[in-house]
Amino acid sequence: MKRFADRLRREEGLTLIELIAALSLFSLVVGLIYGVMMFGIQSYERVTMENTLRDEGDLLMSAIITEIYTFAPTTVYSSTSSNNGVTDTAIFLQRDDGSGGTEKVKIGISGGGLLIKEVPAGTVDNAVTPAVSGNDVRTSITSQLASPSAITLQCSANSIEPCESGLININLSLILQRGDDSRRLNLESKFGF
């Protein structure tokens, strides 16, 4: 027991060289741990942003396709408008309402968002109007639709607009900005009607 107590009473310390070596090793280990942690955090943020973009792209594509197939148009025609150097595109789905009139739905890209709205009977609404965010939960997203986003129409051979059959081309370019980090996702889809 006396031997153990003598060891505790010794007042030996570290030399300056031992202290510098220990601090250097400690700094190296802390630097490596910090680097690994920062890489993990940045990877997590990047993957989170990419997943958000994919989810929002799927949401927009699904909303467009669902609207087209549930509305079941007899004819489809397109329209473009330009405002302050920004070209907005839209397609119009049209069908007979059974009483001699027609029903229309407009699907367009405007103001950084997707616009899906019914056009009231008797109105001529061929212009693309700005999307009001938050009005349609089907198209409510946190990212922005940027150029070259467009919805275009390609009628079947030897056919002019309005089309009874053809292809609808959807190009979406989603941009998500969080702080200094910005991510872009480009989606393209074609389907027939």
N, C-alpha and C positions, 0 to 999 in steps of 0.2 A: 504494500500500500504506500509505503514511504517513497518508493521508486516512482510511482505514478504521480504523487504530489510534487516531487522534485521536477518532473517534466513540465508540469503546469506552471511552475514558478519561473522557469527559464525565460529570459527576455530576449530571445533571438528573433530576428525579423528577416525580411527579405532584403537582398541587395538591390541596388538601383537597376542593375542589368536584369535580374530576375523579375522585378516589377515591370520594366519596359517590355520584356518578353511576354509576360502574362497579359498586359494590356493590349499588346499587338495581337495575340491570339484571340482575346476577347473581342476586339474590334473586328477582326476577320470573320469570326463566327456570327456576330451581330449583323455585319454587312451582308453576309450570305443569307441569313434568315430574312432580313428586310427585303432583299432582292427577290427571293422566292415568294414572299407574301405579296409584294407589289405586283409581280407577274400574275399571281393568282387572282388578285383583285381586278386587274385590268382585263384578264381573260374572262372573268365572270361578267364584267360590264359589257364587253364586246359580245359575248354569247347572249346575254339578256337583250341587248339592242337588236341583234340579228333575229332572235326568236320573236320579239315584238313585231318587227317588220314582216316576218313570214306570217305570223298570225293575222296581222292587219291586211296583208295582201290576200290571204285566203278568205278573210271576211268580205273584202270588196268583190273579189271574183265570184264568190258564192252568192252575194246579194244581186249582182248583175245577172248571173245565169238563172237564179231562182226567179227573178222578176220576168225574164224573157219567157221561161217555160210556164210559169203560172199565168201570165197574161195571155199567152197563146195568140200572138198577133197574126193578122191575115196579111199585112204588109208592113214593111220597115223602110224608113228613109232617114237620111242623115242631114245634119246642118252644122255649119261652122260659123263662128263669129269672132271678131277681133276687137279687143278693147285695150287701149294703151299699149299696143304692141304685143299683147298676149292673145294667142289664138286658143279659143275654147271649142271643143267638139262635143257633139251629142248625136244620139240616134233616137228616133221616135218610133215607138211601137204603136200600131194602129189596128183596130178591129171594129167590126160592125157591132152595134149595141143591141140589135134585134128590132129596133123601132125606126129604122131608116137613118139613124145617126151613127156617129163613130165615137169610140173611146180612144184616148191617146195616153201614152206614158212616155215621159222623157227620161233618158239616161244619159248623163253628160259629166264631163270633167270641167270644173270651173272653180276658181278661187282657191286652189290647193286641196279641193275635196271632190268627192263623188256626189252627184245629185241624181236622185231617183224621185220623180214626182209625177202625179197624174196631172194632165192638162185638162182643165175644165171644158166641157162641151161648148162648142160655139166660139171658142177663142182661138186666135191664130198665135201660137206660141212657138215660133221656129227659132227664136234667139235663145242662146244659152244664158241662163241667169245664174248669178253667183250662188254657190251652195252656202246655206246657212248651217254652220256646224251645230250639232246637237239636236237638230230637228228630227233626224231619221236615225234611230239607234242601229239600223242595219249597216249604216255607213259611217258611224262615229268612230274616228281613229285619232291617235295622238300624233302620227306622222303627217307629212304633207305630200300631196301628189305634185310632182314637178315635171318640167319638160323632159322628155318627150312623151308624157302620158297622153293617150288618145284612145278614143273608141271610134273605129271606122267601119264602114260598110262596104262590102264587095258583092255586088249583085251577081247572080248566075249569068252564064254566057248569053249574049244577045238580049240582055234585060237592062232596063233603065229604072231609076228610082221613081216611085216607090217599088221596092222589090217584094216579090212573093216568096222568093227563096234566094239563098246566098250564104255568105260567110260574114260573121261579125268578128273583127280583129280588135282585141283589147291589149293595149300596152300600158302598163302601170309602172311608174318610176317613183317609188316611195323613199322619202328622206326623213330620217329621224335625227334630231339634234338634241343632245344632252350635254350641257356645259360646253366644253371645247371639242367634244367628240361628236362626229357626224358619220352616219352610216347610210348607205343607199342600197336599195334592192330593186332590181328590174324584173318585172314579170311580163310574160307575153302568152296570150292564149287566143286560139281561133276555134270557133265552133259554128256549125251550120244551123239554119232554121228552115 
